[in-house]
Amino acid sequence: MNRTAFTELPVVDISGLSSNDPERKQATAETLGRAAREVGFCYVAGHGIPQSVFSGVVDSAARFFALPQDEKMKVYIGLSRNHRGYVPEGEEVFATGSKDRKEAFDLSIDLPPDDPDYLAGNPLLGPNQWPDMADFREPVKRYYDAVFGVGRVLMSGFALALGEAPDFFDRFLKKPPSQLRLIHYPFNPGAGEAMGIGSHTDYECLTLLYSTAPGLEVLNSAGRWIDAPPVPGALVVNIGDMMEVWTNGEFVATSHRVRPVKEERFSFPLFFAVDYDTKVTPLDRFVTQERPAKQGLTAGEHLFAQTAQSFNYLKARIARGEIKLPDSYVPLSSFGQEARYGAYNQS
């Protein structure tokens, strides 16, 4: 492991991962792996998504968030039993306890109402809630499918970087609850100390992000927050909790936040997960006497437990005894720098 006091995010062209040339593919994977080990974040170019897909999701989000509040609340996330829908400002609270200056719309793989996992009460699988808006669902689903496809390619590259076959993770990607968030940071000319999003790590394997304006900050190994503005044509990719466990800390779930910003900003992270029942445990090659194995986890249980500890409507359901956290749950901020030295206290 070689954590660095980086001052900017590396740019990785991933077009080589789709090459028929094994040497080019391996070289690209090694570049990707180096970014995961040293930074935990990178810009990804060469992904092949046309600009029209990004423009379509931005337009859809802008029209949705411009609706009156009572219209947006018709698809309030608390009306869903599988965590889909509108997230008003203040609904989500991270470990710092601060309320973020944002609103969001959450969706995932759109399964039918008769899906057996949904009928069995799975808390993260099932149908999406969709607003009654023309030309919303299709552009959003088009973005979801395109970015999820890039996620699959990245997982093959990470597998190669870890010394595994490129299809190593495919067995865990049959029906993953990978969540897409449409996030809106309203125009705020008096932006003060309230964070757009407080310091946190992401719960899944990796996150793929497109945003319309600066604001994202990433914590380096020296404890400094580094600006990560949008790069035209690139996605921001970062390592999440599950990949940190799988690699036994070889890849780190790097802490990040969104600073207070005055300008209106839209952000579209896709949190790339594996199937709900996947057992995530450290790969043997990364377990040594000097680096004992991290505690394993069940992917969906971890994702649900972290979500339930940060959303007010789920905390209320827990308090009423309607749902409970899995026995295996860990507190928020248990990974990355959050766990190592309390990233949210860094300046």
Backbone torsions as a table, in degrees:
resi	resn	phi	psi	omega
1	MET	NA	140.5	-177.0
2	ASN	-142.9	72.9	178.6
3	ARG	-63.8	141.6	-178.1
4	THR	-124.0	154.4	173.4
5	ALA	-86.4	61.4	-175.3
6	PHE	-62.0	152.7	178.4
7	THR	-116.3	-4.9	173.6
8	GLU	-157.4	161.0	-179.5
9	LEU	-84.3	139.6	175.8
10	PRO	-70.3	155.9	175.1
11	VAL	-107.6	126.5	-179.6
12	VAL	-120.1	120.3	174.3
13	ASP	-84.8	112.5	-174.3
14	ILE	-94.3	8.2	-179.0
15	SER	-58.9	-28.1	179.3
16	GLY	-64.3	-21.3	179.2
17	LEU	-68.4	-19.2	178.3
18	SER	-100.9	8.3	-177.6
19	SER	-77.6	152.6	173.0
20	ASN	-84.5	-3.8	179.6
21	ASP	-90.1	109.6	-176.7
22	PRO	-58.4	-36.0	-179.1
23	GLU	-67.5	-41.5	178.2
24	ARG	-65.5	-41.1	179.2
25	LYS	-61.6	-46.1	-179.0
26	GLN	-65.9	-40.0	179.5
27	ALA	-63.1	-40.7	177.4
28	THR	-64.3	-43.1	179.2
29	ALA	-61.6	-39.8	-179.8
30	GLU	-67.6	-36.7	175.3
31	THR	-63.8	-42.5	177.8
32	LEU	-63.4	-43.4	179.1
33	GLY	-63.5	-37.4	178.3
34	ARG	-63.4	-40.6	177.5
35	ALA	-64.1	-37.8	-179.8
36	ALA	-68.3	-36.5	-179.3
37	ARG	-76.1	-42.4	-170.6
38	GLU	-90.4	-27.8	-174.7
39	VAL	-125.2	-43.1	-174.4
40	GLY	85.0	-1.4	179.9
41	PHE	-141.7	151.9	169.4
42	CYS	-162.2	162.4	166.6
43	TYR	-88.5	136.5	179.5
44	VAL	-113.1	117.2	175.1
45	ALA	-108.3	172.4	178.0
46	GLY	70.2	26.6	-176.9
47	HIS	-85.3	-18.7	174.6
48	GLY	85.5	5.0	179.1
49	ILE	-82.2	124.8	-180.0
50	PRO	-71.0	152.6	-178.5
51	GLN	-59.7	-29.0	-178.9
52	SER	-61.1	-31.0	178.3
53	VAL	-68.6	-41.6	176.9
54	PHE	-66.5	-44.1	-180.0
55	SER	-61.3	-38.0	-179.0
56	GLY	-64.7	-42.7	-178.9
57	VAL	-72.6	-33.7	176.9
58	VAL	-63.5	-45.9	179.6
59	ASP	-62.0	-43.9	-179.6
60	SER	-62.8	-44.2	-179.9
61	ALA	-64.9	-43.4	-178.9
62	ALA	-60.7	-40.9	179.4
63	ARG	-69.4	-38.5	179.2
64	PHE	-65.8	-48.9	-175.4
65	PHE	-71.4	-14.9	175.6
66	ALA	-80.7	-8.4	178.9
67	LEU	-66.4	156.1	173.0
68	PRO	-58.6	150.9	-176.1
69	GLN	-58.0	-39.0	-178.1
70	ASP	-66.7	-28.4	176.0
71	GLU	-71.1	-43.6	179.1
72	LYS	-64.3	-36.0	-177.9
73	MET	-70.7	-11.0	174.7
74	LYS	-65.4	-21.3	175.7
75	VAL	-118.2	34.8	177.6
76	TYR	-54.5	138.0	-175.6
77	ILE	-61.0	-27.7	178.6
78	GLY	-69.5	-10.3	175.3
79	LEU	-85.3	-10.1	-179.1
80	SER	-98.4	148.1	174.1
81	ARG	-104.7	7.1	174.7
82	ASN	-131.2	31.2	168.1
83	HIS	61.3	60.1	177.7
84	ARG	-135.8	135.7	172.8
85	GLY	133.8	-163.1	-173.3
86	TYR	-78.2	134.2	179.7
87	VAL	-115.3	103.1	-179.7
88	PRO	-71.3	162.6	179.4
89	GLU	-58.1	133.4	179.4
90	GLY	91.1	-7.2	-178.8
91	GLU	-71.0	-36.1	-175.7
92	GLU	-103.9	130.0	-177.8
93	VAL	-132.4	122.6	179.6
94	PHE	-86.4	-172.5	-172.3
95	ALA	-62.6	-24.9	179.1
96	THR	-68.4	-21.4	-177.3
97	GLY	86.1	-3.9	-179.5
98	SER	-80.9	148.3	177.4
99	LYS	-92.1	130.6	-175.4
100	ASP	-79.4	153.4	175.7
101	ARG	-93.9	75.4	-179.1
102	LYS	-161.8	162.9	166.7
103	GLU	-131.4	160.3	-173.0
104	ALA	-149.2	167.1	170.6
105	PHE	-133.5	121.9	-173.5
106	ASP	-108.8	135.5	176.4
107	LEU	-147.1	172.3	-179.2
108	SER	-154.3	-162.2	176.1
109	ILE	-54.7	125.1	-170.6
110	ASP	-90.9	96.5	-176.5
111	LEU	-95.9	155.1	-179.6
112	PRO	-72.4	159.4	-179.9
113	PRO	-61.8	-19.2	179.0
114	ASP	-96.8	13.1	176.9
115	ASP	-59.0	131.8	-174.7
116	PRO	-62.3	-34.2	178.3
117	ASP	-68.3	-39.8	177.3
118	TYR	-64.7	-45.2	179.6
119	LEU	-63.2	-29.3	179.6
120	ALA	-80.5	-3.8	176.1
121	GLY	95.2	16.1	177.8
122	ASN	-57.5	130.8	-173.4
123	PRO	-78.8	-5.2	-176.4
124	LEU	-128.4	-4.4	-178.2
125	LEU	-114.9	140.7	179.2
126	GLY	148.5	-161.3	-178.1
127	PRO	-79.9	153.2	172.2
128	ASN	-79.5	155.0	163.2
129	GLN	-89.6	128.9	179.3
130	TRP	-118.4	135.2	175.8
131	PRO	-68.9	154.9	178.6
132	ASP	-82.0	75.8	-176.9
133	MET	-133.3	140.2	175.5
134	ALA	-72.6	142.4	173.6
135	ASP	54.6	46.7	175.0
136	PHE	-115.0	-52.7	-173.1
137	ARG	-60.5	-46.6	-173.7
138	GLU	-66.6	-47.2	177.4
139	PRO	-61.6	-35.1	179.7
140	VAL	-69.5	-44.2	178.2
141	LYS	-65.6	-34.3	177.9
142	ARG	-62.6	-42.5	177.1
143	TYR	-64.8	-45.4	-179.8
144	TYR	-56.6	-50.8	-176.2
145	ASP	-63.5	-40.3	-178.3
146	ALA	-66.3	-45.8	-177.3
147	VAL	-73.1	-35.4	175.6
148	PHE	-60.9	-38.6	177.4
149	GLY	-61.8	-39.3	175.6
150	VAL	-64.9	-37.8	177.4
151	GLY	-58.9	-41.3	177.4
152	ARG	-61.1	-42.9	179.1
153	VAL	-62.4	-44.1	179.2
154	LEU	-62.1	-39.8	179.1
155	MET	-62.6	-34.7	176.6
156	SER	-67.4	-37.6	177.7
157	GLY	-67.3	-41.2	177.0
158	PHE	-64.3	-37.7	178.0
159	ALA	-59.4	-47.4	178.1
160	LEU	-61.2	-41.0	-179.4
161	ALA	-64.6	-24.3	-179.3
162	LEU	-93.9	2.9	179.0
163	GLY	85.8	17.6	179.5
164	GLU	-107.3	169.9	174.1
165	ALA	-66.8	150.0	-177.1
166	PRO	-61.3	-23.2	-179.8
167	ASP	-96.0	16.5	-175.3
168	PHE	-54.6	-42.6	-174.6
169	PHE	-87.2	-8.9	-173.9
170	ASP	-58.1	-35.5	-177.3
171	ARG	-64.0	-18.5	-177.6
172	PHE	-101.2	12.4	-173.4
173	LEU	-124.0	44.8	179.3
174	LYS	-84.1	-42.9	-178.6
175	LYS	-153.0	60.6	-174.1
176	PRO	-77.8	142.3	176.4
177	PRO	-81.4	57.2	179.2
178	SER	-73.7	121.4	-171.7
179	GLN	-97.7	136.9	169.9
180	LEU	-106.3	132.6	175.3
181	ARG	-115.6	129.1	166.7
182	LEU	-95.4	116.3	-174.4
183	ILE	-117.0	135.9	179.2
184	HIS	-122.1	122.2	172.1
185	TYR	-104.4	108.2	-173.8
186	PRO	-65.1	157.6	172.5
187	PHE	-56.4	126.8	-173.2
188	ASN	-140.5	81.4	-175.1
189	PRO	-62.4	-22.6	-179.8
190	GLY	-101.6	29.1	-177.0
191	ALA	-52.3	123.0	-179.0
192	GLY	-114.1	-116.2	-175.3
193	GLU	-93.8	-16.0	-176.6
194	ALA	-66.5	122.0	-178.7
195	MET	-70.6	149.7	170.8
196	GLY	-63.6	-50.8	168.6
197	ILE	-140.1	133.8	180.0
198	GLY	-70.3	166.2	-178.8
199	SER	-59.6	136.2	-178.5
200	HIS	-166.8	167.2	164.1
201	THR	-108.3	162.9	177.7
202	ASP	-92.4	147.7	-168.0
203	TYR	-82.8	-21.7	-168.8
204	GLU	-91.7	-157.3	179.1
205	CYS	-77.3	-48.3	178.7
206	LEU	-156.8	164.3	179.2
207	THR	-125.0	138.4	176.1
208	LEU	-118.0	123.3	-169.6
209	LEU	-125.9	134.9	166.2
210	TYR	-121.5	134.9	178.4
211	SER	-139.8	163.4	-174.0
212	THR	-101.4	-7.8	-175.7
213	ALA	-157.5	161.2	177.1
214	PRO	-63.9	169.4	179.0
215	GLY	147.9	-31.8	-179.6
216	LEU	-68.6	135.4	175.0
217	GLU	-130.5	142.7	-175.3
218	VAL	-122.6	138.5	-177.3
219	LEU	-88.1	124.7	178.3
220	ASN	-92.3	179.2	-173.9
221	SER	-70.3	-13.8	177.3
222	ALA	-91.0	2.1	179.6
223	GLY	82.1	17.5	179.0
224	ARG	-102.9	142.5	177.3
225	TRP	-85.7	124.8	-175.8
226	ILE	-109.2	129.9	-179.9
227	ASP	-67.4	138.0	178.6
228	ALA	-130.7	72.7	-177.8
229	PRO	-70.1	161.3	177.5
230	PRO	-60.8	143.4	172.8
231	VAL	-112.4	124.0	-176.4
232	PRO	-52.2	128.5	176.2
233	GLY	81.9	-1.4	-176.6
234	ALA	-114.3	153.6	170.0
235	LEU	-100.7	147.3	169.5
236	VAL	-90.4	131.4	179.8
237	VAL	-123.5	134.5	176.2
238	ASN	-137.5	155.5	-179.8
239	ILE	-79.0	141.9	177.9
240	GLY	-112.9	179.7	-175.0
241	ASP	-54.1	-44.3	-173.6
242	MET	-64.8	-38.3	178.7
243	MET	-71.1	-31.6	175.3
244	GLU	-62.6	-40.7	178.3
245	VAL	-68.2	-47.3	-177.2
246	TRP	-56.9	-36.6	-177.3
247	THR	-97.1	6.3	179.8
248	ASN	54.2	39.3	177.8
249	GLY	88.8	-0.9	175.7
250	GLU	-60.8	-44.1	168.9
251	PHE	-101.2	140.6	-176.5
252	VAL	-114.6	141.0	174.8
253	ALA	-80.1	95.4	-171.9
254	THR	-75.8	134.0	-179.7
255	SER	-69.6	145.2	179.0
256	HIS	-153.2	167.5	-178.1
257	ARG	-156.8	171.4	171.4
258	VAL	-117.6	117.9	-176.6
259	ARG	-71.8	163.4	174.0
260	PRO	-59.6	126.1	179.9
261	VAL	-129.8	145.9	-178.9
262	LYS	-82.0	-38.8	-173.4
263	GLU	-78.3	154.0	174.6
264	GLU	-65.0	139.1	-175.7
265	ARG	-140.9	136.8	172.6
266	PHE	-115.1	143.3	-176.9
267	SER	-140.9	141.1	-173.0
268	PHE	-134.0	77.4	176.6
269	PRO	-83.3	135.1	168.9
270	LEU	-107.8	117.7	-178.1
271	PHE	-91.3	103.9	-170.8
272	PHE	-82.8	113.4	-176.7
273	ALA	-113.0	174.0	171.6
274	VAL	-109.8	174.5	-175.2
275	ASP	-55.7	148.3	-171.2
276	TYR	-52.2	-45.5	-173.6
277	ASP	-88.9	9.0	-179.1
278	THR	-64.5	129.6	174.8
279	LYS	-88.1	113.7	-179.0
280	VAL	-99.8	110.9	179.9
281	THR	-133.3	153.8	-176.5
282	PRO	-59.6	137.3	173.6
283	LEU	-66.1	137.8	-174.2
284	ASP	-54.2	-36.2	-174.1
285	ARG	-65.0	-16.9	-178.5
286	PHE	-105.9	8.5	178.0
287	VAL	-104.1	121.7	178.8
288	THR	-135.5	174.0	176.9
289	GLN	-63.2	-35.7	178.9
290	GLU	-77.1	-23.7	-179.5
291	ARG	-129.0	82.0	-178.7
292	PRO	-64.0	160.0	-174.6
293	ALA	-65.8	133.6	171.3
294	LYS	-67.2	155.6	176.1
295	GLN	-62.1	130.2	177.8
296	GLY	-74.5	173.6	179.5
297	LEU	-151.4	160.4	170.4
298	THR	-95.3	123.4	-167.5
299	ALA	-52.1	-55.8	-176.3
300	GLY	-65.8	-37.5	179.0
301	GLU	-64.9	-40.8	177.7
302	HIS	-63.7	-46.8	-179.3
303	LEU	-60.4	-46.1	-179.6
304	PHE	-66.4	-41.8	-178.2
305	ALA	-63.0	-42.6	179.1
306	GLN	-67.2	-39.9	177.9
307	THR	-63.5	-45.1	-176.8
308	ALA	-66.1	-23.7	178.6
309	GLN	-85.5	-6.3	-176.6
310	SER	-121.1	-5.0	178.2
311	PHE	-111.2	128.9	-175.3
312	ASN	-61.2	-39.3	-177.1
313	TYR	-66.6	-32.9	177.7
314	LEU	-76.0	-37.3	176.0
315	LYS	-62.1	-36.5	177.3
316	ALA	-67.2	-38.2	177.5
317	ARG	-65.7	-37.1	176.2
318	ILE	-64.7	-44.3	-179.0
319	ALA	-62.1	-33.1	179.7
320	ARG	-83.5	-4.4	179.4
321	GLY	80.3	12.9	-178.7
322	GLU	-76.9	-32.6	176.1
323	ILE	-137.8	167.2	175.3
324	LYS	-141.9	156.8	177.8
325	LEU	-72.2	147.3	174.7
326	PRO	-59.8	150.4	179.7
327	ASP	-59.6	-26.5	-175.2
328	SER	-87.7	6.0	-171.3
329	TYR	-65.9	151.4	172.8
330	VAL	-119.4	155.5	-179.7
331	PRO	-63.8	162.5	171.6
332	LEU	-58.5	155.9	178.3
333	SER	62.1	43.1	179.3
334	SER	-100.8	4.7	-176.6
335	PHE	-132.3	166.7	176.5
336	GLY	57.3	-152.9	179.0
337	GLN	-65.3	-23.6	176.8
338	GLU	-54.1	-43.8	-179.0
339	ALA	-80.5	-33.6	-171.9
340	ARG	-73.6	-43.9	-179.0
341	TYR	-152.4	31.2	173.9
342	GLY	61.9	69.9	-172.3
343	ALA	-58.2	-31.3	-175.1
344	TYR	-72.0	-6.8	174.4
345	ASN	-95.3	-1.1	-179.4
346	GLN	-81.4	151.8	177.8
347	SER	-118.7	NA	NA
